[in-house]
């Protein structure tokens, strides 16, 4: 089953507005625990938008006309929890994503082979063997092995416009 799915109650279709954010926040708060069905009450902590929606997201986060904006600086005083992903523009520049803090609801797991989180750099540095000897070439090899997996849908949502 897809990560974002109407059956998961985490797929919406509204453009990015205050009203759409209220629906997203409500949806996160109403997500239920897998076994008991109890509401989890997640907070809306971040949004991810394509570059085409960056101005809209910042305007929502920074505008507080007459104190009426529920989302005034909700994503940080300096917009630090508004993530602009230029890669979203290539496929759909009006859809946006939202979620709670990963610590509240782990939704994605990233693992590294043998626990090695930094890239490994190997150098073929024997000056009397191979192309270093015959052509004054240095050979490097970079190894960085990792994989990711979706582990739960409850902490994230998408508005497919």
N, C-alpha and C positions, 0 to 999 in steps of 0.2 A: 504494500500500500504506500502511496506517496506521502512524503513528509508533510506537505500542506494539502489538506483534504477537508471537504465540508463535513465529513463524518468525524473528523478530529476537532471540529469547531475552531479551526485556526485558518480558514480561508475566507477572505472577504472580497468585495468587488468595488469598494468606494475609493474615489480619488482622495489624495492627502489633504485633509481639512481638520479643523478642531473636532467636528462631529465624527469623522472617521476615526480619529484618535480615541475619542470617548468609547466608541464601539470596540476598538482594539483593546483598550484598557479593561473594559468590562469582560470581554472574552477571555483575557488572561486570568482575571480574578475568578471567573467561574469554571476554569479548568478543574477537573476532578481527579482525585487520587485514584490510581489504577485499581486497587482492590476494594477500598471502602466506599468510593463514590463521593467522598467528602470534598467540598471546594478547597482548592489550594491557596487562593487569594494572592496570586502573583501580582507584583507591581510592574507597570510598563516602564522600563529603564532606558531603552534605546530604540532608535529607528535607523534603518538603512535605506538609502534612497539613491536613485541614479543621479548623475550630475544635473540632468534636466529639472530635477525637483529640489535641488540644494537650496535655492533661494526661498522656495515655499516652506521648506522645513525650518530654515533659520528664521523666517518671518513669524512662523507659529511659535517658535521657541523664544523669540525676543520681543514680541509685541504684547503689551498689556494695557490696551486701551480701557480706561476707567476701571481697571482691576478685574476685568471680566474673562480673562484668558486662563483657563485651568492648566494650561501647559506652558505658562510663562516660566522659562528657564528650567523646565522639567527635564530637559536633556543636557543640562549643564549651563552655567553662566556664560561659558565660552563655546557652547555648542559641541562640547567634547563627546557627547554620546549620540551625535548625529553622524552616522558613518556614510560617507559618499563613496559609492562604488561605481566607477566609470564603466566597468564591464557590464553593468545592467543596461546601459544605454544601447548596447549593440542588439539586445533582444527585445527589450520593452522599456521605454523611457518614462512610463507613467506608473508602473507597479512599484510597490514599496514593501518593506519588511519591518517587523517590530519584534520585541521580545523583552524578557526579564533578564536579570543578571544571571550569568551562567552558574554562579554559586547557589542560587535559589533553585534552579531546575536545570541540571546538566542535560543538554540536548545534543551535544556533539562531542565526540571523543577523538583525540589525536594521539597516536602512539608512534614511538620511534624504535627501530630495530636495535635490540640489545641496550635500550635505554640511552643511546647516544643522540642527544638533541642538537648538537652542533655539527655542521658539515666537517667531514674528514678530508684533509688534503694530503695526498701522497706525491712524493717527488722521486723520479728515477734519477738518482744523483751519483751513479758510479761513473767517474770520468773516463774510464778505460773500456767501457762496454757500450754498444749500441750507438744510437744517433748522437748522443752527447760526445762520443769520441770521434765519430766520422763526420758529423755536420754541425757541431757546436750547438745542438738543440737540447733544450730541457723539456722533459715530459712530465706533465702533471696529471693527476687523476683526482677527481673530487667525488666523494661518496656521501650521500645524504638520503637515508632510507626511512620513510615514514608512511603512514596511512591514516585515514580518518574514517569515522563511521557515525551515522546518525543513531543516537541511542534513545531519544524520546521526542515527542512532538509538542508536549504541553507548554514548554517555555517560549515558543516562537510562533509567529503568524505571518501571513502574507496577504496583501491586498492586491489582487490581480485586476487591474483596470483595463 
